[in-house]
Amino acid sequence: MRLLATIAAALCALTLSLTPASALDSFAKNVVMSDIGATIPLEDIEYADGRKGTLKDFEGNVMVVTLWQVNCPFCHKELPVLDRLSRDMEGENVKVIALGLDQSMSQIQGFLDQKQLTSLTPIMDSEKINGSLFSIEHFGSFTIATPTSFIVDKSGNVIARVWGLVDWDGDPARDFLRDLAAI
């Protein structure tokens, strides 16, 4: 099984290396390709119903994992766009995971309800361990800047990282995700 994951990661890397730089630039200037072999952290996340899980729950789909907080003004701008991305790409093997770094699920659920963001599943990184591991591995820092997004292939390999806002509504971003889902 490990051999299959390695082969899949190599194919993803090869496919993405053939992607013209202009395609990534038109996606967003702040998208940075990750090192080959970087994988998602597998620490506990919490769902609104109290269940525990990990990001591995979403394996088999391309993931856009965004770290966010209720008190982040830039997150207020990006979350509605991520909600549309989640709704519009349903059924295309792309999952948007808005990983809340707040201290309670009620804060996260309350914010999503207030903003009528119904396509995002309330998920909490209550101990901020996943966010910390992402930040350390991909930015070399314990500091978690929000919003920060990670694009993950279907095998759980982190393909790219994004610090700040992205036009997830644009064709270049969606085409990038669709191409990754097709691999």
URDAMO-V806820 format. One record per residue. RES is the residue in one small letter. D_CENTER is the distance of its C-alpha to the mean C-alpha in Angstrom with 1 decimal. Layout:
RES&D_CENTER, RES&D_CENTER
This chain:
m&24.0, r&22.8, l&24.6, l&22.7, a&19.3, t&20.7, i&22.1, a&18.9, a&17.1, a&20.2, l&20.2, c&16.7, a&17.7, l&21.0, t&19.6, l&17.3, s&20.2, l&22.3, t&20.1, p&22.2, a&21.1, s&22.0, a&19.4, l&16.6, d&18.7, s&19.0, f&15.2, a&15.0, k&17.0, n&14.4, v&12.2, v&13.4, m&13.5, s&13.0, d&16.1, i&16.9, g&16.7, a&13.7, t&12.1, i&9.8, p&11.9, l&13.8, e&15.1, d&15.8, i&13.8, e&16.0, y&16.2, a&18.5, d&21.3, g&21.4, r&20.1, k&18.4, g&15.9, t&13.2, l&9.9, k&12.5, d&13.3, f&10.8, e&12.1, g&13.9, n&11.1, v&8.7, m&5.2, v&2.6, v&1.6, t&4.4, l&7.7, w&10.6, q&14.3, v&17.0, n&19.2, c&17.0, p&18.6, f&15.9, c&13.4, h&16.3, k&16.1, e&12.4, l&12.0, p&14.7, v&13.1, l&9.8, d&12.5, r&14.3, l&11.6, s&11.1, r&14.9, d&15.8, m&13.8, e&15.0, g&16.9, e&15.3, n&13.3, v&10.0, k&8.2, v&6.2, i&5.7, a&7.1, l&8.2, g&11.6, l&13.5, d&16.8, q&19.8, s&20.4, m&18.9, s&21.6, q&20.2, i&16.8, q&18.6, g&21.2, f&19.0, l&17.1, d&20.7, q&22.3, k&20.1, q&20.3, l&16.6, t&17.4, s&14.6, l&12.0, t&12.7, p&13.8, i&12.2, m&13.5, d&13.1, s&16.8, e&17.9, k&15.0, i&15.3, n&11.7, g&10.9, s&14.2, l&13.7, f&10.6, s&12.8, i&15.9, e&14.8, h&13.1, f&15.2, g&18.2, s&18.3, f&18.3, t&17.5, i&14.1, a&13.9, t&12.1, p&10.3, t&8.2, s&4.8, f&4.2, i&5.0, v&6.6, d&10.0, k&11.9, s&13.6, g&10.8, n&11.3, v&9.0, i&10.2, a&9.3, r&8.4, v&9.1, w&11.2, g&12.4, l&12.5, v&11.9, d&14.0, w&11.6, d&15.0, g&16.6, d&17.6, p&16.5, a&12.7, r&13.3, d&15.7, f&13.5, l&11.1, r&14.4, d&15.9, l&13.3, a&13.7, a&17.4, i&17.7
